[in-house]
Amino acid sequence: MIPPQYETASNFQENGLAIVQLQGKYGVLNLYGKYVVPPKYEWISSFIEQRAVVIDEEGFKVIDERGNLLTSKAYDFIATYQQGRAVAGITDEKENERYGYLDLQGREIIPLKYRSASDFHENKAVIQMENKTYALIGRRGEMLQSYPYAFVGALGDGLLAFQKEENGKVGFIDLQGNVIISPRYTGVQRFEGGRAIVNIAEGYMDRYGLIDTRGGFILQPIYDDMLRLENQRIAIGKATYPAKPFLGKKYAVADTNGRIFTGFLYDWIVPYEHHVASATDGKYTFFINEGGQRVQNLPWVEGSGVLSFVGRLIRVDVDYRTSYITRNGRLVWKQNTVVFLRPPYKVVEEKYKPNKDYLVYYPQIHGMGRMQEPVNDRLKQLSQIKYIPPNVQLEESYLGDFSIYFYKKNLLVLQLDGYRYPFGAAHGMPTKIYPHINLVSGQFYQLEDLFKKGSSYVAVLSEIVGKQIKEDPQYSYVFPDAYQGIRKDQPFYVGEDDLYIYFEPYEIAPYAAGFVTFKIPYFQIMSIIDTQGSFWKSFHD
């Protein structure tokens, strides 16, 4: 047993290796819990063909199963290996992206000179040359065929998706460029096993179907979604509310010959493994057989997510939490739900899920005596614990979670994260709140509590933040003239040595910038900090 100590940990792969994250960095463990690669990378992919892609401060690189670095330089992009080749990309001095291929030794076996490149499949790959012409190449880059079309897609079953003109309908050609299925679809996936998923919808209302290699429909194009499940199985989806397909879908199980085994029962199904697939109906997660029926001799769990086999155990990834159970359902391990502070204090994780689209993990503090109830009531309120109707379709989803950001002496700083997603929107809106709680008095501190009464802390902090925006290049993305100073109740949090001031997404910068945060060392503002005040003394002697 490897004791819990990592922020994230993948399942062990067949090569006996697992990717783990520790203090924000990724490494590789063997079955004995020993590091093959110490946690030093920004990211590590799964091992495929005995190779993994890693990212460090220089860029993308490739390692082998012993952790040896194979590439002689960093790239702007490297895909996972397929048939002994990995797509690699760089950006040249003219800001043009160029792609080629690496071999299993990390060498550039095919020069990086193409505008685009696909993974190898059937020992061939589709690339786009400098003159925008698409072509088919072999494993050493030899030209096999060129195509006079606006677009040519990835290869499958000897057929290639293509468009005659840009933004036109999609059809299929053979390797010689002969049109096999004339352009008639708005979207397609590659052929596998003589079948391809296609879409005929013109607008946002999808219409998926399954075709054979002559373009005949095996499953008619009447579905709002369609997913491959392996084992010659297909998940077909219909919108729960046809006029609003973005509110969710229910899925049935069919095969690639067009036989439909079940009704539209499931919220999600993952591909088959060992002749069973994980499925969820929103309330429970369980395994189904190849006929789409629940497997009775394997466990089910409450909540929505995915079950997967890990050796003799089953990994449970449900409602954003991970645990491991035996095949008869006995719990082996689950994530910790209690954090012990100094006696008698502890933080306990509670779960609130009144609706399939509303889930919150929120903190409750124990050991505070008579102050415990009002403090915990306030934490519930800040965590968005409120009445949500249980059996109705919500117009948006909400996910809430928390962590302990800082704890010292009598001060506990929690981080309450939320993400509200209106269904159908381009993206949701994150929220972040940092309650600063005195464990003895139960007081929730505000920004003004850190400073001497009558001090012009708003003006002082506003000037410091404004100077950072003006002089620090990392804040170049801030909207011109958007920053007008901080508010009296500006969102903030404290750490050991610094005060942090932050702004919500869109407030002074683009959404992609997230929560724009400014670090202000205490020594820079010591003259206005109330060092005899309750806030400061709660985490200082």
N, C-alpha and C positions, 0 to 999 in steps of 0.2 A: 504494500500500500504506500503510495506517495502522498504525504500529508498535504492538506490544503495550504497553499502559500502563493498561488499565482492569481493575477487579475483575470486572465482568461487562459484556457487550456483546450486544445483540440483533442479529438479522439486519437488514439494511437493508430497509425496506418499499418498496412500489412508489412512494411519494412521495420516495424517496431519503434518508430519515431513519432513524436508528438510535438506540435508547435505550442509554446507557452509564452505568456507575457508577464514580465516582472518589472515593476517600476517604470512602466511605459515602453519598455524595450522587449523585443521578441528574440527567443532562442529556441533550441531544439533539445528535447530530452530523449533518452533511450528508456527501455522498459525497467531499468534498475534505478531510474530517477537521476541518472548522471547526465551532465550536459555534454552533448555532442557539439552544440554551438551555444556558447554563453549568451545571455540576453544582451544583444548589442545592436540589433537591427531595428529599423522603424517598422518593418513588416516582413513576413516570410510567408510564401505561398505553401500549399500542400506539395508534397513530393509527387511528381509525375515523371515516369521514365527515369527514376533514380536521380532526378534533379529538382531543385527548388529555386524559385526566383526570390531574391531578397532586395530590400531597399535600405540604403544608408544615406548619410548626408550628401553623398556624391551622386546617387541615382540608383538605377536598377542594375543588379548583378546576378550571377548564377553560382550556386554552390552544389556540391554533391552530397551524398548521404553521410560522409565523414566530416562535413563542414568545410571542406576545401573550397577555396574561391577559384572558379574556373575562368571567369572572364578577366581579360587583361585591362579593361577599362569599364567605366560606368556608362549606361545608356539612359535615354529619356524614357524608354519603355521596353519591357521584355514580356512577352506572353509566355504561358506555360507550354511545355514541349508537347508536340504532336508528331508522331512518326519520326522521331529523332531530329526534329527541327523546331526552333522557337523563333517567332517573329520578334525582331528587335527594331527599335526606332530611335532616331536622333533628330535634332533640329539644327539645320546648318546655319552658316553665318548670315544668310538672307532670310532667316526665320521660316524656311521651308522644311516641312516634315519629310523625312526620307526613311524608308523601311527596307529591311532585308532579313536574312535568316542566320541564326547561330546553329552550330552542330552540338552534339552532346559534350564536346570538349570545351565549349564556350567560344569557339573560333567563328569568325564571320565566313561561313561556307558559301553564302550568296551575298554579294555586296549590298550595302544599304543605299539603294539608288531608286527605289520605287516610291510612287506617290501613296500607294496603299498596298497591303499584302494580307492574305488570308492564311489561316492555319493549313498545314498539309493534311490532305485526306485522299485516300486511295493513291498515295505517293505522288500527288500533284497538288498544286496550289494556284490560286488566281491572284494576279498582281495587276496594278495599274502603272503603266510606264509614264515617263515624263511628258510625252505627247498626249496623255490622257487615254491612250488606247489600252484596253484590257487584254490580258494574255494568260495562257496556261503554261506553267513551267514545271520542270522535273526537279528531282531532289538536289541536283547540282546547279540549278538555275538555267538549264538548257530550255530554250524556247520550243514549246510543243505546238502551240496554236495561238493566233491572235484573233480578236473579235472586233468588228466594226460597230459596236453598240455603245450606247450612253452609259450602260452599267452592266456588269456581269458579277454575279454573286458566287457564293461558295459551292463547291462540288459535292454531289451526293448521288450515288447509284448511277454514275456516268452522265448525269444531267446537271446543267448550270442554270440558275435563275438569270434572267436578263431583261433589260428595258431597251426598246429601240430608240426612244428619245427620253431626255431628262424629264423626270416627274411623270413619265407615262406609265401605262399598265405593265404588269410583270408577267412573263411567260417563262418557258424553259427551252434551252437548246442542248444539243449533244456536244461531245468534245470537239467535233469538227465545225461547230457553229451552225449546224442545220436546226431550223426551228421545229421542235417536237410538239410543243404546246404553245399556241399563239398567245400573245400578251392579252390577258383578260382579268388579271387579279390586281388588287391594290396592295397586297402584301403576301409573301410566301416564306416558308421555311424550307430548308434543304430536304431532298428525298432521303428517306431511310427505309430499308426493307420494302421498297416499291411503293411507298406512300409519302405524301407531303401534305402538311397543313397549309391552307391558303385562306385568304380573306378577300371577300368581294365587296365589302362596304365602301361607300363613297364618303360618308361623313364620319361622325364620332361613334355611331352605333355599329359596332363590329358585327360581321357575319362570317364566322369561320366554318370551313368544311374540310374534309379529307379526300384527296384525289389519288388516283393511280397514275402510272407513268404515261397514260394516254390522255389524261385530263378528265377522266370520268369520275364522278363523285361516288365515293364509298360511304361517306357521311355527308348529308346535304349541308349547304352553307346557311345554316339557320341558328348557329350558336354564337353566344356572346364571348366565348373563350374556348380554347382547345389546347391541351397540354399533352406532351408525350410522357408516358409513365413507364417505358421499357416493357419487356416481356409481351410485346405486341398489344399493349393496352394504351388507351387514350382516355384522358379526362375531358368530358364535354361540359361546358358551363352555360347556364342560363341566368340572366339577371333576375335578382329577387324582385326588383321593381323595374319592369321593362322600359318605362319612360325615363328612369334614372339608373342606368347600368352601373354608374360609379358608386352606388350605394352597396354594392356587393353582389356576389354570385353564388349559386349552388351548383355542385358538380355531380355528374353521374359517371359511371365507368363503362367504357365500350371497348371493343377490340378493333384491330386494324382491318377486319373484314366487314365492319359495319354493324356488328351485333351489339346491342345495348343491354347491359346486365342489370342495371339498377335504375331507380328513380333519381331525381336530383336531390340528394340527401346531404352532401358534404360541403363544408365551407372551403376545404382545401385537401388536396391529396398530393403526396410526394411520390417520386418514382419507386417502382417495385425493387425490392432487394430480398433475396432468399424466398421468392414467390409470395411475399406479403408487402403491403405498402402501408405507411402511416397515413391516417386520415383524421380529420376533426369535423365535428358538426357544430362547433362553436361552444358547446357545453362540455363535451368530453373529447379526449384524444385516444385513439386505439388503432389496432392493425386490421386491415381488410385483406381478404384473399383475392385471387385473380378473377373471381366472379363478383367482386365488389362487396362481399358480405363480411361482417365483423368476425374475426377469428376468436373463437370462444376460449381457447386454451392459452391465450396470451393476455397480459394485463391491459387494463385501460386506466386512464387517469383523468381527474377532473381538470378542466381548463382547455385552452386552445393552443396547439403547438405541434410538435413533431416528436415521434419516438424513433430511435435508431438503435441497431444492434452494435454493441461493442464487446466482442468476444462472447462470454457467457452472460454478460449483463445487457441491460437496456438503458440507453441514455434518454432522459426525459428533458426536453426543452419546451416547456409549457409556461405560458403567461410570463415570459421573459425571466424565467428562473430555471436553473439546471439541477437535476438530481439523477441518481442511478438506482435502478431497482433490478431485482432478479427476474427471471422469466415467470416466476409465480407471483410477482408483485411485491415482494418484500423489499423495503427500503434499505439500501446499502449506504448511501451518502446523499446529503443535500446541502445547498449553500447555507452558510451561517445566517441566522436571523436575530442573533443577540450579540451586541458589542458591550463588553464589560469595561466600564470606566473605573475610577477608584471607588472602593466601597463607600456608600451602598448604591452607587449610581450605575445604571446600565441603560442602553438604548435598544429597544425591541422593535423589530420590523413587523408591521401589521399590513394586511392585504384587504383592499376594498374593490370588489368587482360586481357592481349591481347590474351591469349590462355587458354584453359581449364586446362592445366597443368602448367601454369605460373601465380602466384599470389603474389603480393607484396603490403603490407601496409607500406607506407613510410611517414616520417615527413616533414612538411613544417612549417617554422617559420614565424610568422607575427609580424609586429611592428618594423622592423629593418631599415626602411627607405631605403636609396639607397643601403645598404649592403644586403638587403633581397634577391634580385634576384640571385646574385652570390653564396650566402650561400645555398639557396635552390637548385640551380643547382648542387652544389657539393653534397648535401644530396641525390639528385636523383641518381647521379652517384654511390655513395657509396652504395645505396640501390638496385643497379642492375636494375634501370629503363632504359631500352634500347629496341631497336626494336626487337620484337619477331613475327614471321609470325603467323597470326591468325588462319588459317584454315588448318594447317598441323599437323601431329602426331609428337610430339617431342620425342627425344630419352631419355629425362630425364625430371623430374618435378623440379620446383623450388618454394619454399615458403619463403617469406620474411616478417618480422614483426619488430616492434620497441617498445621501452619503454624509459621512462626518468629514467636514473639511478641516477643522482645527479644534483641538482640545488642549487646554492648559489650565491648571489650577482649578478655578471655579467657572471658567468660561467654556461653553460648548458652542461651536459654530457649525450649524448644519447647512447642507446644500440641498435645496428642494428643486428638482428639475421637473418640468412639465413639457408636453408636446401636444398641441391641439391641431388636428388635421381635418379641415372641412372636406368631406368627400368630393372628389372631382377637381380639387384645387391643384395648382402646380406644386405647391409645397405647403407644409403646415407652419405654425409659429411656435417656437420654443419659448419657455419661460424659465427664469432662474431667480430664486429667492434665498437669501442667507439669513436665517434667524440667528441672532446672537443672544444666547440664554445664560443667565447666571443661575447655576444649579442650586445655589443656597437660597437666594432671594426670589427666584422665579422671574426676575425682570428680563424683558426683551429690550435690548439696547438699540437705540437709533444712532444715526451718524452724529448728531449734535451732542450726544452723551459723551463722546470721546474728547470734546474740547472744552476749554474754559468758558464759563458763561460770559457773554458780552464780546467774545472774540469774533473776529471777522473771518471765521473758518471757510465760509462759502466763497468769499473773495479770494482768500489765499489758495484754496484748492483749485478754484477756477483758473487762476493764473498759472499754476503749476501744470494743470492738464493742458491748457492752451499752449503753453510753451512746448510740451511734449509733442503735440499735434504739429506744431510749426517746425520743430527742429529734428524730430525723430523720423527717419524714412519709413519705418514700419507702419506709420499712420498716414501714409500718402493717399490711402483709399478713402479717407474721411471726406464727406461731401463738402465742397467749398461753402463757407459761411453757415454751415449747419450747426456748428458748435457755438453756443451762446453762453457758455458757463454751466456750472452744476446747480442743481436745486438744493434747497435746504434738506430735503428728504431723499437725496440722490442714492440710488442703490449702491451698496458697498459691502465689503467684507474685510476682516482683519486676519493677519497671520502673525508669525513669530516676530518678524522685523519690519513688516510693511503694511500699509493701508492700501486697499485696492478700490478704485472707483470704476464702475462699469455702466455701459449704456445698452439698451435693448436693441435687437436687430431693427434696422431701418431708421433708428433714432438719429444717428449722425453718420451712418455709413451703409453700404449695400448689405442686403440680407446675407450674402456669402461671407461677409466679415464676421458674422456671429455677434457675440457680446463683446463689444470693443471695450477693452480693459486697460486701465492705467495704474501702474505701480508707483506708490509714493512712500519712500523710506521714512520711518518715524523720525530719524535724526533731522530730516529736512523740515519737519513741522513741529519739532519738539517745543518750540516757544509758545505754541497755542494749545498743546495737549494738556488736559487736566490730569496730571499725574497723581493727584490726590482724589480723583473722582472714582466712583464705583466701577465704571466701565474699565478704565485702565488698571485699577487694582485687582479686578477680577482675573487677570492673567499675568500680573506682575507682583512680586513680593514688595 
